[in-house]
Amino acid sequence: MSAKIAYLMSRFPKVTETFVLYEILEIESHDIPIEIFPLLQEKESIIHPEAESLIKRAHYHKFLSKRILAAQFYWLTKKPLAYLMTWFKVLIGNISSPKFLSRAIFIMPLASLFAKKMEQLGIVHAHAHFATHPLLAAYIIHQLVGIPYSVTAHAHDIYVNRTMLEQKLKDAAFIVAISDYNRRLLSDLYGSEIANKIEVIHCGIDPNFFKPRETLESQKNFRIVCVGSLSEYKGQTYLIEACKQLKAKGILFECWLIGEGDQHAEIEQLIINLGLESEVKLFGRQPRQFVSDALAEASVMVLPSVVTKTGKKEGIPVALMEALATEIPVVSTQISGIPELVVDGVTGWLVPERDADSLTQALVEVYEDPILAKQLAQQGREKVLDEFNLNTNSRFLSNLFVNNLMPDTASSIKS
């Protein structure tokens, strides 16, 4: 298939959104060329090696530039009515949210430039990751040049602020939900017109990279690993509270927190206040190889996610998929789509959110029953291979692209 697909995302490359990076690489392995259109160029201190070649190809543009200005004059000359009507729809659609409206005022000119560029490149379809600003850009491009678009709806993009969401989804060719939870949510919100467009395709991991580890030698300490941004919705403060209880029980352990975020200072202070400086370590952002190596030495992976007051919560964390693929026991919480991956008592342990006591109890069970922990971890890998496999799931998405655009060429995607 020689027709090009455009990928739209807020920032690229983003170390916490590896699922976008590796999905692009997998889609291209099915002979579908992709052009990358980030709204912003992310300036990360850590960059995955696989992203470097894609960065060179990505279409980065500043929000204020001669090219942006020229694109506005181009559309005013070529399609003045369509251009002005799109401005009207964007402004009216976002007027209820000052935050989204301010973003839209910048996205509209940028997306106008993207539309011109995509037309020149022969783009036949645009796919947005996240249903907020990237989806708005896809919507604008569709209004100007008619390029059909789709979206992958993850978590905060449909849980927290749904400004203009219904209109953007109605105009989409198809919608990918990363969980059954998301599918049900969107169906309940917007009815059959939207529900009939939804396909559930889980995010996935590469099982050839995250392989079962060799049997661990006897460890001096019980090692807990938590991979996730240091943000309220990840719930690390409850893990630290649980660590205090483990220490009180006389269990020798160490806890590694891998990730960075706006709660760094708060978490660091909590560690000091509870006297856990020797047990709990902060490692900041790390590349995939560091995460893989850390998991290979872990006794258990914990992600004590919560629902915040603003409604922010997890989709299905990729970090849990990576842990189970490595056959690491996992402990997480009973929210959103997590139970679709971590089935309590089958592929791991699930506890109520914001419950340090239950979290401690689960960790004690992992510590005291390594045979059961290993069994559940092995069953977890089987589930990942069946339902959260990047290779398989990217093939499903590839087929969606082909079937929606060129039905006669669907057979070109290898099964």
Backbone hydrogen bonds in HBPLUS format (Angstrom, degrees):
<---DONOR---> <-ACCEPTOR-->    atom                        ^
c    i                          cat <-CA-CA->   ^        H-A-AA   ^      H-
h    n   atom  resd res      DA  || num        DHA   H-A  angle D-A-AA Bond
n    s   type  num  typ     dist DA aas  dist angle  dist       angle   num
A0124-VAL N   A0004-LYS O   2.99 MM 120  5.99 172.7  2.00 162.1 161.5     1
A0005-ILE N   A0033-PRO O   2.99 MM  28  6.34 164.1  2.02 157.9 162.3     2
A0035-GLU N   A0005-ILE O   2.85 MM  30  6.26 156.5  1.91 154.3 161.9     3
A0006-ALA N   A0125-HIS O   2.85 MM 119  6.25 165.6  1.87 156.1 161.1     4
A0127-HIS N   A0006-ALA O   2.71 MM 121  6.08 164.3  1.74 165.4 169.7     5
A0007-TYR N   A0035-GLU O   2.84 MM  28  6.21 160.5  1.87 163.1 168.1     6
A0037-PHE N   A0007-TYR O   2.80 MM  30  5.91 170.1  1.81 176.0 173.3     7
A0008-LEU N   A0127-HIS O   2.86 MM 119  6.08 161.9  1.89 148.5 151.4     8
A0129-HIS N   A0008-LEU O   2.91 MM 121  6.26 162.6  1.94 170.3 172.9     9
A0039-LEU N   A0009-MET O   2.93 MM  30  6.36 150.9  2.01 155.8 165.3    10
A0040-LEU N   A0010-SER O   2.82 MM  30  6.02 129.3  2.08 145.1 160.8    11
A0042-GLU N   A0012-PHE O   3.21 MM  30  5.29 156.3  2.27 112.0 117.0    12
A0017-GLU N   A0014-LYS O   2.87 MM   3  5.33 161.3  1.91 117.7 123.8    13
A0020-VAL N   A0017-GLU O   3.13 MM   3  5.83 147.6  2.24 115.7 122.4    14
A0022-TYR N   A0018-THR O   2.95 MM   4  6.18 173.9  1.95 168.8 167.3    15
A0023-GLU N   A0019-PHE O   3.09 MM   4  5.87 139.4  2.26 127.3 137.9    16
A0024-ILE N   A0020-VAL O   3.04 MM   4  6.23 160.8  2.08 152.5 156.6    17
A0025-LEU N   A0021-LEU O   3.19 MM   4  6.55 161.5  2.23 148.4 153.0    18
A0026-GLU N   A0022-TYR O   3.03 MM   4  6.15 154.5  2.09 138.9 145.6    19
A0027-ILE N   A0023-GLU O   2.84 MM   4  6.04 164.4  1.86 157.0 161.0    20
A0028-GLU N   A0024-ILE O   3.00 MM   4  6.21 162.9  2.03 152.2 156.6    21
A0029-SER N   A0025-LEU O   3.14 MM   4  6.34 131.5  2.38 132.6 145.1    22
A0029-SER N   A0026-GLU O   3.01 MM   3  4.98 128.0  2.28  93.8 108.5    23
A0030-HIS N   A0027-ILE O   2.98 MM   3  5.37 154.6  2.05 108.7 116.9    24
A0031-ASP N   A0028-GLU O   3.02 MM   3  5.20 141.1  2.18 116.7 115.1    25
A0059-HIS N   A0036-ILE O   2.82 MM  23  6.07 172.4  1.82 166.5 167.8    26
A0051-ALA N   A0048-HIS O   2.85 MM   3  5.49 154.7  1.91 121.7 129.8    27
A0052-GLU N   A0049-PRO O   3.24 MM   3  5.67 153.2  2.31 110.5 117.3    28
A0054-LEU N   A0051-ALA O   3.06 MM   3  5.23 119.6  2.44 101.1 116.6    29
A0055-ILE N   A0051-ALA O   2.91 MM   4  6.14 148.5  2.01 158.4 168.1    30
A0057-ARG N   A0054-LEU O   3.04 MM   3  5.12 133.3  2.27  97.5 110.5    31
A0058-ALA N   A0054-LEU O   2.97 MM   4  6.10 128.5  2.25 146.2 160.4    32
A0058-ALA N   A0055-ILE O   3.29 MM   3  5.17 139.2  2.46  94.5 105.5    33
A0069-LEU N   A0065-SER O   3.12 MM   4  6.42 164.8  2.14 150.1 153.7    34
A0070-ALA N   A0066-LYS O   2.84 MM   4  6.01 159.9  1.88 149.5 155.4    35
A0071-ALA N   A0067-ARG O   2.97 MM   4  6.15 147.8  2.07 143.9 151.9    36
A0072-GLN N   A0068-ILE O   3.26 MM   4  6.62 144.7  2.39 144.6 153.2    37
A0072-GLN N   A0069-LEU O   3.15 MM   3  5.31 125.7  2.46  98.2 111.5    38
A0073-PHE N   A0069-LEU O   3.28 MM   4  6.67 159.5  2.32 151.9 156.3    39
A0074-TYR N   A0070-ALA O   2.92 MM   4  6.11 147.6  2.03 142.9 152.9    40
A0075-TRP N   A0071-ALA O   3.10 MM   4  6.36 160.2  2.14 148.4 150.6    41
A0076-LEU N   A0072-GLN O   2.98 MM   4  6.16 153.2  2.05 146.3 154.6    42
A0077-THR N   A0073-PHE O   2.99 MM   4  6.08 138.9  2.16 139.8 149.3    43
A0078-LYS N   A0074-TYR O   2.82 MM   4  6.02 162.0  1.85 149.5 155.4    44
A0079-LYS N   A0075-TRP O   2.81 MM   4  5.16 145.7  1.92 127.8 139.1    45
A0083-TYR N   A0079-LYS O   2.92 MM   4  5.98 163.4  1.95 160.6 165.9    46
A0084-LEU N   A0080-PRO O   2.96 MM   4  6.04 169.5  1.97 149.7 152.6    47
A0085-MET N   A0081-LEU O   2.84 MM   4  5.91 157.7  1.89 150.4 157.3    48
A0086-THR N   A0082-ALA O   2.95 MM   4  6.01 146.1  2.07 139.1 147.9    49
A0087-TRP N   A0083-TYR O   3.08 MM   4  6.40 156.5  2.14 146.5 152.5    50
A0088-PHE N   A0084-LEU O   3.01 MM   4  6.27 157.4  2.07 143.3 149.4    51
A0089-LYS N   A0085-MET O   2.90 MM   4  6.18 162.3  1.93 149.6 153.4    52
A0090-VAL N   A0086-THR O   2.92 MM   4  6.06 162.3  1.95 152.9 157.8    53
A0091-LEU N   A0087-TRP O   2.94 MM   4  6.10 166.0  1.95 155.5 158.9    54
A0092-ILE N   A0088-PHE O   2.92 MM   4  6.02 171.9  1.92 156.1 158.8    55
A0093-GLY N   A0089-LYS O   2.83 MM   4  5.71 153.7  1.90 139.7 148.4    56
A0094-ASN N   A0090-VAL O   3.19 MM   4  6.21 134.5  2.40 136.9 146.2    57
A0097-SER N   A0094-ASN O   3.08 MM   3  5.76 163.4  2.11 121.0 126.1    58
A0101-LEU N   A0097-SER O   2.78 MM   4  5.91 159.2  1.83 161.2 168.4    59
A0102-SER N   A0098-PRO O   3.00 MM   4  6.08 159.7  2.04 144.1 148.5    60
A0103-ARG N   A0099-LYS O   3.22 MM   4  6.48 153.3  2.29 143.4 150.5    61
A0104-ALA N   A0100-PHE O   2.83 MM   4  6.01 155.7  1.89 147.5 154.8    62
A0105-ILE N   A0101-LEU O   3.08 MM   4  6.32 148.7  2.19 149.1 155.4    63
A0106-PHE N   A0103-ARG O   3.06 MM   3  5.43 136.5  2.26 105.4 116.9    64
A0107-ILE N   A0103-ARG O   2.87 MM   4  6.13 154.0  1.93 150.0 158.7    65
A0108-MET N   A0104-ALA O   2.93 MM   4  5.88 165.6  1.95 153.7 154.4    66
A0111-ALA N   A0107-ILE O   2.71 MM   4  5.81 170.0  1.72 165.8 168.4    67
A0112-SER N   A0108-MET O   2.99 MM   4  6.11 142.4  2.14 142.8 153.1    68
A0113-LEU N   A0109-PRO O   3.15 MM   4  6.51 147.6  2.26 142.2 149.4    69
A0113-LEU N   A0110-LEU O   3.06 MM   3  5.19 120.3  2.43  98.1 112.3    70
A0114-PHE N   A0110-LEU O   2.91 MM   4  6.31 157.5  1.96 149.0 156.1    71
A0115-ALA N   A0111-ALA O   2.80 MM   4  6.00 154.0  1.86 145.4 151.9    72
A0116-LYS N   A0112-SER O   3.22 MM   4  6.49 157.7  2.27 142.0 146.6    73
A0117-LYS N   A0113-LEU O   2.96 MM   4  6.25 163.3  1.99 153.7 158.6    74
A0118-MET N   A0114-PHE O   2.72 MM   4  5.92 162.3  1.75 159.1 163.9    75
A0119-GLU N   A0115-ALA O   3.00 MM   4  6.14 153.1  2.08 144.3 151.3    76
A0120-GLN N   A0116-LYS O   3.13 MM   4  6.41 152.5  2.21 144.0 150.9    77
A0121-LEU N   A0117-LYS O   2.95 MM   4  6.22 146.8  2.06 146.6 156.3    78
A0122-GLY N   A0118-MET O   3.04 MM   4  6.08 118.6  2.43 139.1 152.5    79
A0123-ILE N   A0118-MET O   3.03 MM   5  5.18 167.9  2.05 151.5 151.8    80
A0122-GLY N   A0119-GLU O   3.40 MM   3  5.30 150.5  2.50  95.1 103.3    81
A0126-ALA N   A0148-PRO O   2.99 MM  22  6.42 156.4  2.05 150.5 158.1    82
A0150-SER N   A0126-ALA O   2.91 MM  24  6.48 143.0  2.05 152.5 163.7    83
A0128-ALA N   A0150-SER O   2.92 MM  22  6.26 167.7  1.94 144.2 145.5    84
A0152-THR N   A0128-ALA O   2.88 MM  24  6.36 152.2  1.95 163.4 172.2    85
A0130-PHE N   A0152-THR O   2.99 MM  22  5.75 163.3  2.02 157.0 161.9    86
A0136-LEU N   A0132-THR O   3.09 MM   4  6.37 147.0  2.20 144.6 154.6    87
A0137-ALA N   A0133-HIS O   3.03 MM   4  6.33 156.5  2.09 151.3 156.5    88
A0138-ALA N   A0134-PRO O   3.07 MM   4  6.42 154.9  2.13 145.2 151.7    89
A0139-TYR N   A0135-LEU O   2.89 MM   4  6.12 155.2  1.95 148.0 154.9    90
A0140-ILE N   A0136-LEU O   2.93 MM   4  6.22 159.0  1.98 153.6 158.2    91
A0141-ILE N   A0137-ALA O   3.00 MM   4  6.24 163.6  2.02 151.3 155.6    92
A0142-HIS N   A0138-ALA O   2.96 MM   4  6.17 156.4  2.02 147.0 153.6    93
A0143-GLN N   A0139-TYR O   3.00 MM   4  6.30 152.2  2.08 146.6 154.1    94
A0144-LEU N   A0140-ILE O   3.04 MM   4  6.33 146.9  2.15 148.8 157.6    95
A0145-VAL N   A0141-ILE O   2.89 MM   4  5.99 172.2  1.89 161.5 163.2    96
A0146-GLY N   A0142-HIS O   2.79 MM   4  4.32 137.2  1.97 119.6 126.9    97
A0173-ALA N   A0149-TYR O   2.71 MM  24  5.67 164.4  1.73 171.5 177.2    98
A0176-VAL N   A0151-VAL O   2.74 MM  25  5.97 175.5  1.74 170.4 169.3    99
A0153-ALA N   A0176-VAL O   2.81 MM  23  6.17 161.5  1.85 174.4 178.5   100
A0158-ILE N   A0155-ALA O   2.95 MM   3  5.78 163.9  1.97 125.7 130.3   101
A0159-TYR N   A0155-ALA O   2.94 MM   4  5.95 133.7  2.16 146.2 158.1   102
A0160-VAL N   A0156-HIS O   3.22 MM   4  5.39 172.6  2.23 132.9 134.7   103
A0165-LEU N   A0162-ARG O   3.05 MM   3  5.10 166.7  2.07 121.0 122.9   104
A0168-LYS N   A0164-MET O   3.14 MM   4  6.35 165.6  2.16 157.2 161.6   105
A0169-LEU N   A0165-LEU O   2.93 MM   4  6.12 157.7  1.98 156.7 162.8   106
A0170-LYS N   A0166-GLU O   2.90 MM   4  6.05 153.6  1.97 149.5 157.1   107
A0171-ASP N   A0167-GLN O   3.31 MM   4  6.48 149.8  2.41 145.9 151.2   108
A0172-ALA N   A0169-LEU O   3.11 MM   3  5.11 151.9  2.19 101.4 110.1   109
A0175-ILE N   A0197-LYS O   2.99 MM  22  5.68 170.5  2.00 138.0 136.0   110
A0199-GLU N   A0175-ILE O   2.80 MM  24  6.18 155.4  1.86 164.6 173.2   111
A0177-ALA N   A0199-GLU O   2.87 MM  22  6.09 159.8  1.91 145.6 152.4   112
A0201-ILE N   A0177-ALA O   2.97 MM  24  6.16 147.4  2.08 150.5 160.9   113
A0183-ARG N   A0179-SER O   3.14 MM   4  6.48 155.5  2.20 142.1 149.0   114
A0184-ARG N   A0180-ASP O   2.91 MM   4  6.15 165.6  1.93 155.4 158.0   115
A0185-LEU N   A0181-TYR O   2.98 MM   4  6.18 157.7  2.03 146.6 153.4   116
A0186-LEU N   A0182-ASN O   2.97 MM   4  6.16 173.6  1.97 156.7 157.0   117
A0187-SER N   A0183-ARG O   2.95 MM   4  6.05 156.9  2.01 147.9 155.2   118
A0188-ASP N   A0184-ARG O   2.86 MM   4  5.98 159.0  1.90 149.5 154.8   119
A0189-LEU N   A0185-LEU O   2.97 MM   4  6.17 150.5  2.06 146.3 154.9   120
A0190-TYR N   A0186-LEU O   2.95 MM   4  5.98 163.8  1.98 150.2 153.6   121
A0191-GLY N   A0187-SER O   2.84 MM   4  4.97 141.0  1.99 136.2 139.5   122
A0195-ALA N   A0191-GLY O   2.95 MM   4  6.06 169.8  1.96 151.5 154.2   123
A0196-ASN N   A0192-SER O   2.89 MM   4  5.70 162.8  1.92 148.2 148.9   124
A0197-LYS N   A0194-ILE O   2.91 MM   3  5.44 156.5  1.97 117.0 124.8   125
A0198-ILE N   A0195-ALA O   3.16 MM   3  5.40 162.2  2.20 110.2 115.7   126
A0205-ILE N   A0388-PHE O   3.05 MM 183  6.52 150.8  2.14 152.2 147.4   127
A0390-LEU N   A0205-ILE O   2.92 MM 185  4.73 172.1  1.93 129.0 127.8   128
A0209-PHE N   A0206-ASP O   3.02 MM   3  5.49 152.7  2.10 111.9 119.9   129
A0210-PHE N   A0206-ASP O   3.08 MM   4  6.36 171.4  2.09 165.2 165.0   130
A0213-ARG N   A0326-THR O   3.44 MM 113  5.86 157.9  2.49 135.3 129.7   131
A0222-PHE N   A0252-LEU O   3.00 MM  30  6.18 174.3  2.00 133.3 134.7   132
A0254-GLU N   A0222-PHE O   2.88 MM  32  6.24 148.2  1.98 146.9 148.3   133
A0299-SER N   A0223-ARG O   2.81 MM  76  4.98 157.3  1.86 137.8 144.3   134
A0300-VAL N   A0223-ARG O   3.25 MM  77  6.69 140.9  2.41 160.9 162.2   135
A0224-ILE N   A0254-GLU O   2.76 MM  30  6.12 167.4  1.78 163.9 167.4   136
A0256-TRP N   A0224-ILE O   2.76 MM  32  6.19 161.4  1.80 162.3 165.3   137
A0225-VAL N   A0300-VAL O   2.95 MM  75  6.33 161.2  1.99 159.7 165.8   138
A0302-VAL N   A0225-VAL O   2.91 MM  77  6.22 155.7  1.97 150.3 158.0   139
A0226-CYS N   A0256-TRP O   2.84 MM  30  6.15 157.9  1.89 172.3 177.4   140
A0258-ILE N   A0226-CYS O   2.83 MM  32  6.13 171.2  1.84 166.4 169.5   141
A0228-GLY N   A0258-ILE O   2.94 MM  30  6.29 161.6  1.98 161.7 167.7   142
A0231-SER N   A0229-SER O   2.81 MM   2  5.50 127.5  2.08 110.6  94.2   143
A0263-GLN N   A0230-LEU O   2.84 MM  33  5.27 156.1  1.89 165.3 158.9   144
A0234-LYS N   A0231-SER O   3.01 MM   3  5.57 153.1  2.08 117.5 125.7   145
A0235-GLY N   A0232-GLU O   3.03 MM   3  5.58 152.1  2.11 115.3 123.2   146
A0306-VAL N   A0233-TYR O   2.89 MM  73  4.98 160.7  1.92 131.4 136.6   147
A0238-TYR N   A0235-GLY O   3.10 MM   3  5.77 143.5  2.24 117.8 125.8   148
A0239-LEU N   A0236-GLN O   3.03 MM   3  4.99 122.9  2.36  95.2 110.4   149
A0240-ILE N   A0236-GLN O   3.00 MM   4  6.37 154.8  2.06 153.8 160.3   150
A0241-GLU N   A0237-THR O   3.05 MM   4  6.31 150.3  2.14 138.5 146.5   151
A0242-ALA N   A0238-TYR O   2.97 MM   4  6.18 148.0  2.07 136.7 145.5   152
A0243-CYS N   A0239-LEU O   2.84 MM   4  6.18 143.8  1.97 143.8 154.6   153
A0244-LYS N   A0240-ILE O   3.08 MM   4  6.44 146.1  2.20 143.3 151.3   154
A0245-GLN N   A0241-GLU O   3.29 MM   4  6.70 149.5  2.39 140.5 147.8   155
A0245-GLN N   A0242-ALA O   3.05 MM   3  5.06 115.7  2.48  93.6 108.9   156
A0246-LEU N   A0242-ALA O   2.90 MM   4  6.27 152.9  1.97 150.4 158.5   157
A0247-LYS N   A0243-CYS O   2.96 MM   4  6.19 158.8  2.00 150.4 155.3   158
A0248-ALA N   A0244-LYS O   3.05 MM   4  6.32 150.6  2.14 141.3 149.4   159
A0249-LYS N   A0245-GLN O   3.07 MM   4  6.33 134.2  2.29 140.4 152.0   160
A0249-LYS N   A0246-LEU O   3.12 MM   3  5.09 131.2  2.37  94.0 107.2   161
A0251-ILE N   A0246-LEU O   3.19 MM   5  5.63 159.2  2.24 160.4 154.1   162
A0250-GLY N   A0247-LYS O   3.02 MM   3  5.17 159.1  2.06 106.0 112.3   163
A0255-CYS N   A0279-GLU O   2.76 MM  24  5.96 166.3  1.78 149.0 150.6   164
A0281-LYS N   A0255-CYS O   2.83 MM  26  6.22 162.9  1.86 168.7 174.2   165
A0257-LEU N   A0281-LYS O   2.87 MM  24  6.14 167.9  1.89 172.5 176.4   166
A0283-PHE N   A0257-LEU O   2.90 MM  26  6.06 169.8  1.91 169.3 166.3   167
A0259-GLY N   A0284-GLY O   2.84 MM  25  4.47 124.3  2.16 103.3 110.7   168
A0264-HIS N   A0261-GLY O   3.21 MM   3  5.73 156.3  2.27 121.9 122.1   169
A0267-ILE N   A0263-GLN O   2.86 MM   4  5.98 167.0  1.88 163.5 166.7   170
A0268-GLU N   A0264-HIS O   2.86 MM   4  6.02 163.5  1.88 155.7 160.8   171
A0269-GLN N   A0265-ALA O   2.96 MM   4  6.12 156.5  2.02 145.8 151.7   172
A0270-LEU N   A0266-GLU O   2.95 MM   4  6.18 151.6  2.04 143.9 152.0   173
A0271-ILE N   A0267-ILE O   2.97 MM   4  6.23 155.3  2.03 151.1 157.0   174
A0272-ILE N   A0268-GLU O   3.22 MM   4  6.52 154.1  2.29 141.6 147.9   175
A0273-ASN N   A0269-GLN O   2.82 MM   4  6.08 163.8  1.84 153.2 158.0   176
A0274-LEU N   A0270-LEU O   3.00 MM   4  6.13 149.8  2.10 147.6 154.0   177
A0276-LEU N   A0271-ILE O   2.91 MM   5  5.16 172.7  1.91 161.6 159.3   178
A0275-GLY N   A0272-ILE O   3.03 MM   3  5.08 158.4  2.08 105.5 112.0   179
A0279-GLU N   A0276-LEU O   3.00 MM   3  5.22 133.9  2.22 103.4 116.5   180
A0280-VAL N   A0276-LEU O   2.87 MM   4  5.81 174.5  1.87 173.4 171.8   181
A0290-PHE N   A0287-PRO O   3.12 MM   3  5.55 122.4  2.47 108.3 121.2   182
A0291-VAL N   A0287-PRO O   3.20 MM   4  6.58 161.5  2.23 153.5 158.9   183
A0292-SER N   A0288-ARG O   2.85 MM   4  6.09 161.3  1.88 153.3 158.6   184
A0293-ASP N   A0289-GLN O   2.91 MM   4  6.11 160.5  1.94 148.0 153.1   185
A0294-ALA N   A0290-PHE O   2.84 MM   4  6.05 155.8  1.90 149.7 156.9   186
A0295-LEU N   A0291-VAL O   2.89 MM   4  6.13 160.1  1.93 153.6 158.5   187
A0296-ALA N   A0292-SER O   3.03 MM   4  6.24 148.2  2.14 142.8 151.6   188
A0297-GLU N   A0294-ALA O   3.15 MM   3  5.43 147.0  2.27 103.3 112.6   189
A0298-ALA N   A0295-LEU O   3.04 MM   3  4.91 164.0  2.07 105.0 110.0   190
A0301-MET N   A0329-PRO O   2.85 MM  28  6.24 163.9  1.88 160.5 165.2   191
A0331-VAL N   A0301-MET O   2.92 MM  30  6.38 147.1  2.03 157.2 165.2   192
A0303-LEU N   A0331-VAL O   2.97 MM  28  6.43 159.4  2.01 162.7 169.4   193
A0308-THR N   A0312-LYS O   2.98 MM   4  5.23 166.6  2.00 148.9 152.6   194
A0311-GLY N   A0308-THR O   2.99 MM   3  5.18 159.7  2.03 108.1 114.5   195
A0320-LEU N   A0317-PRO O   3.20 MM   3  5.62 137.2  2.40 105.0 114.5   196
A0321-MET N   A0318-VAL O   2.96 MM   3  5.01 116.7  2.38  97.4 113.6   197
A0322-GLU N   A0318-VAL O   2.92 MM   4  6.28 158.4  1.96 158.2 164.1   198
A0323-ALA N   A0319-ALA O   3.07 MM   4  6.28 154.3  2.14 140.5 147.1   199
A0324-LEU N   A0320-LEU O   3.01 MM   4  6.22 170.1  2.02 151.5 153.6   200
A0325-ALA N   A0321-MET O   2.86 MM   4  6.01 155.8  1.92 150.1 157.5   201
A0326-THR N   A0322-GLU O   3.15 MM   4  6.31 135.0  2.36 135.9 146.6   202
A0326-THR N   A0323-ALA O   3.05 MM   3  5.15 130.7  2.30  97.3 110.8   203
A0328-ILE N   A0323-ALA O   2.90 MM   5  5.16 157.3  1.95 137.9 141.9   204
A0327-GLU N   A0324-LEU O   2.83 MM   3  4.65 155.1  1.89 101.5 109.0   205
A0349-TRP N   A0330-VAL O   3.01 MM  19  6.36 161.7  2.05 150.3 156.3   206
A0332-SER N   A0349-TRP O   2.94 MM  17  6.38 160.0  1.98 157.4 162.0   207
A0351-VAL N   A0332-SER O   2.90 MM  19  6.34 149.4  1.99 144.2 152.8   208
A0334-GLN N   A0351-VAL O   3.14 MM  17  6.04 138.6  2.32 146.2 149.9   209
A0338-ILE N   A0335-ILE O   3.11 MM   3  6.00 145.1  2.23 151.9 155.0   210
A0340-GLU N   A0337-GLY O   2.97 MM   3  5.54 155.7  2.03 118.6 126.5   211
A0341-LEU N   A0338-ILE O   2.93 MM   3  5.56 158.3  1.97 122.0 128.5   212
A0342-VAL N   A0338-ILE O   2.88 MM   4  5.98 161.7  1.92 164.3 163.1   213
A0346-VAL N   A0343-VAL O   2.84 MM   3  5.28 161.1  1.88 138.8 139.7   214
A0347-THR N   A0343-VAL O   2.91 MM   4  5.19 163.9  1.93 143.1 148.4   215
A0345-GLY N   A0348-GLY O   2.81 MM   3  5.67 153.2  1.88 175.0 173.6   216
A0359-LEU N   A0355-ASP O   3.06 MM   4  6.29 155.4  2.12 149.3 157.1   217
A0360-THR N   A0356-ALA O   2.86 MM   4  6.03 154.0  1.93 144.5 151.1   218
A0361-GLN N   A0357-ASP O   2.99 MM   4  6.30 158.0  2.04 147.4 153.4   219
A0362-ALA N   A0358-SER O   3.01 MM   4  6.26 157.7  2.06 147.3 152.4   220
A0363-LEU N   A0359-LEU O   3.03 MM   4  6.29 158.3  2.08 148.5 154.5   221
A0364-VAL N   A0360-THR O   2.89 MM   4  6.15 152.9  1.96 152.1 159.9   222
A0365-GLU N   A0361-GLN O   3.01 MM   4  6.30 150.4  2.10 145.1 152.9   223
A0366-VAL N   A0362-ALA O   3.02 MM   4  6.38 154.7  2.09 148.7 155.1   224
A0367-TYR N   A0363-LEU O   2.92 MM   4  6.12 159.2  1.96 146.6 152.8   225
A0368-GLU N   A0364-VAL O   2.80 MM   4  5.98 156.1  1.86 150.6 156.7   226
A0369-ASP N   A0365-GLU O   2.95 MM   4  5.80 138.4  2.13 143.1 151.7   227
A0373-ALA N   A0369-ASP O   3.04 MM   4  6.31 164.7  2.07 153.9 158.9   228
A0374-LYS N   A0370-PRO O   2.92 MM   4  6.00 154.9  1.99 140.6 146.4   229
A0375-GLN N   A0371-ILE O   3.05 MM   4  6.30 155.9  2.10 145.1 151.7   230
A0376-LEU N   A0372-LEU O   2.95 MM   4  6.24 166.1  1.97 160.8 162.8   231
A0377-ALA N   A0373-ALA O   3.01 MM   4  6.16 153.2  2.08 143.8 151.7   232
A0378-GLN N   A0374-LYS O   2.94 MM   4  6.18 153.6  2.01 148.6 155.2   233
A0379-GLN N   A0375-GLN O   3.02 MM   4  6.33 157.8  2.07 148.3 154.4   234
A0380-GLY N   A0376-LEU O   2.82 MM   4  6.01 137.1  2.01 137.6 150.5   235
A0381-ARG N   A0377-ALA O   3.00 MM   4  6.37 147.6  2.11 145.8 152.7   236
A0382-GLU N   A0378-GLN O   3.19 MM   4  6.53 158.0  2.24 145.5 151.0   237
A0383-LYS N   A0379-GLN O   3.11 MM   4  6.40 150.4  2.20 141.0 148.4   238
A0384-VAL N   A0380-GLY O   2.98 MM   4  6.27 155.6  2.04 148.8 155.7   239
A0385-LEU N   A0381-ARG O   2.88 MM   4  6.14 164.0  1.91 157.0 160.7   240
A0386-ASP N   A0382-GLU O   3.05 MM   4  6.24 147.7  2.16 140.8 149.3   241
A0387-GLU N   A0383-LYS O   2.84 MM   4  5.92 163.3  1.87 156.0 159.8   242
A0388-PHE N   A0384-VAL O   2.77 MM   4  4.53 147.0  1.87 124.9 134.0   243
A0393-ASN N   A0389-ASN O   2.88 MM   4  5.98 175.9  1.88 167.6 168.9   244
A0394-SER N   A0390-LEU O   2.92 MM   4  5.77 153.9  1.98 144.5 150.4   245
A0395-ARG N   A0392-THR O   3.11 MM   3  5.22 126.7  2.41  95.5 109.6   246
A0396-PHE N   A0392-THR O   3.15 MM   4  6.60 147.1  2.26 143.9 152.8   247
A0397-LEU N   A0393-ASN O   3.11 MM   4  6.42 157.1  2.16 143.3 148.6   248
A0398-SER N   A0394-SER O   2.85 MM   4  6.03 154.3  1.91 141.8 149.4   249
A0399-ASN N   A0395-ARG O   2.96 MM   4  6.18 157.1  2.01 147.3 152.7   250
A0400-LEU N   A0396-PHE O   3.02 MM   4  6.37 143.9  2.16 141.5 151.7   251
A0400-LEU N   A0397-LEU O   3.08 MM   3  4.96 118.3  2.48  91.2 106.8   252
A0401-PHE N   A0397-LEU O   3.01 MM   4  6.38 157.7  2.06 153.0 157.9   253
A0402-VAL N   A0398-SER O   3.00 MM   4  6.31 168.1  2.01 153.4 156.0   254
A0403-ASN N   A0399-ASN O   2.76 MM   4  5.78 168.5  1.77 151.0 155.1   255
A0404-ASN N   A0400-LEU O   3.03 MM   4  5.95 150.2  2.12 142.6 149.5   256
A0405-LEU N   A0401-PHE O   3.08 MM   4  6.14 136.3  2.28 141.7 152.9   257
A0405-LEU N   A0402-VAL O   3.22 MM   3  5.22 130.7  2.48  95.0 108.0   258
A0406-MET N   A0402-VAL O   2.67 MM   4  5.23 150.7  1.75 144.2 154.7   259
A0409-THR N   A0406-MET O   2.86 MM   3  5.58 160.0  1.90 126.9 133.3   260
A0410-ALA N   A0407-PRO O   3.30 MM   3  5.42 170.3  2.31 110.0 111.7   261
A0412-SER N   A0409-THR O   2.86 MM   3  5.53 163.1  1.88 122.8 128.7   262
A0413-ILE N   A0410-ALA O   3.18 MM   3  5.95 167.2  2.20 119.5 123.0   263
